Amino acid sequence: MRIVVAGDPWGLELKEAVKKHLLELGHEVVDLGGHADAPANYYDVAAKAARKIQAIEADRAVLCCGTGMGMAIVANKFKGIYASVVESALTARLCRAVNNANVLTLGGLIVTPFVAIEAVDAWLATAHTEGLEEHTDFLRQALTCIGVIEDNA
């Protein structure tokens, strides 16, 4: 899987830990910044990551800032991007199963690298509607309705 990673100064340590882990798992990782010697603004790298997914140049993205919220707000401005702030493996699993999230955002001031890696693993291992099969029709219809909202926003 091709996964974009990016982080602002507050998410840099987390981004680097997640990047290392993804590479160890054999994923192709596209690092959009920041770096210790070249800090990045959350709003710039979140927009770049969203555009990569829209252009089908990446399958998913993991974005790290102080809380994860700024990255999610920016990424969610782009059609077809479903970014979720997560703080645990459970919320990561649920954001995929319920919302088919293609962008995971994490807060370097909130979660440790260990917790972030657990969350990333759960997110990568979960399919849309997994574990919620009795709600599959509703969840798929919800995504269709969200698409209509995006088209008319």
HELIX and SHEET records of a PDB file:
HELIX    1   1 LEU A   12  GLU A   24  1                                  13    
HELIX    2   2 TYR A   42  GLN A   54  1                                  13    
HELIX    3   3 MET A   69  ALA A   75  1                                   7    
HELIX    4   4 ALA A   89  ASN A   99  1                                  11    
HELIX    5   5 PRO A  113  ALA A  125  1                                  13    
HELIX    6   6 GLU A  133  HIS A  135  5                                   3    
HELIX    7   7 THR A  136  ASN A  152  1                                  17    
SHEET    1   A 5 GLU A  28  ASP A  31  0                                        
SHEET    2   A 5 ARG A   2  GLY A   7  1                                        
SHEET    3   A 5 ARG A  60  CYS A  65  1                                        
SHEET    4   A 5 VAL A 103  GLY A 107  1                                        
SHEET    5   A 5 ALA A  83  VAL A  85  1                                        
END                                                                             
